[in-house]
Amino acid sequence: MRTTAYIAVGANLDPERNILAALERLDAAAPIAGVSTFYRTAALGRPEQPDYLNGVVAVRHEGGARALKYGILRPIEAALGRVRTDDKYAARAIDLDVILYGDAVLDEPDLRLPDPDLRTRPFMAFPLLELAPDLAMPDTGQRLDSE
């Protein structure tokens, strides 16, 4: 059975090209069910970096959040030139993060759902609300727009 998952998408190195390429690859692996508006935002903690384009996509996926993250998203990032370093605020060609996977609630070292940044980063929350305005958070049962 396919589950609706929400993926935060961002890039600040050639973002228009890299986001389009990422969405094409993602749709081939997990059908895209919705795409939010993309917003230009300043790089967190790095004013010298170019601005990001950030948005959220909804996909239909079967196989679980871990399979989506490591079997689909990470390979797409690598194919588009994403290099992971210890600097979590480094500029990037593409960033794809599972922020919600159906009703899953996970707290593992390498996968937390809902993504904890969702509640504090408007560039994730607003696009998600655009796609799912009545969304209840799986960990609290509260609507995202009331948290």
Secondary structure, 3 states (H helix, E strand, C coil): CCEEEEEEEEECCCHHHHHHHHHHHHHHHCCEEEECCCEEECCCCCCCCCCEEEEEEEEEECCCHHHHHHHHHHHHHHHCCCCCCCCCCCCCCCEEEEEEECCCCEEECCEEECCHHHHCCHHHHHHHHHHCCCCECCCCCCEHHHC
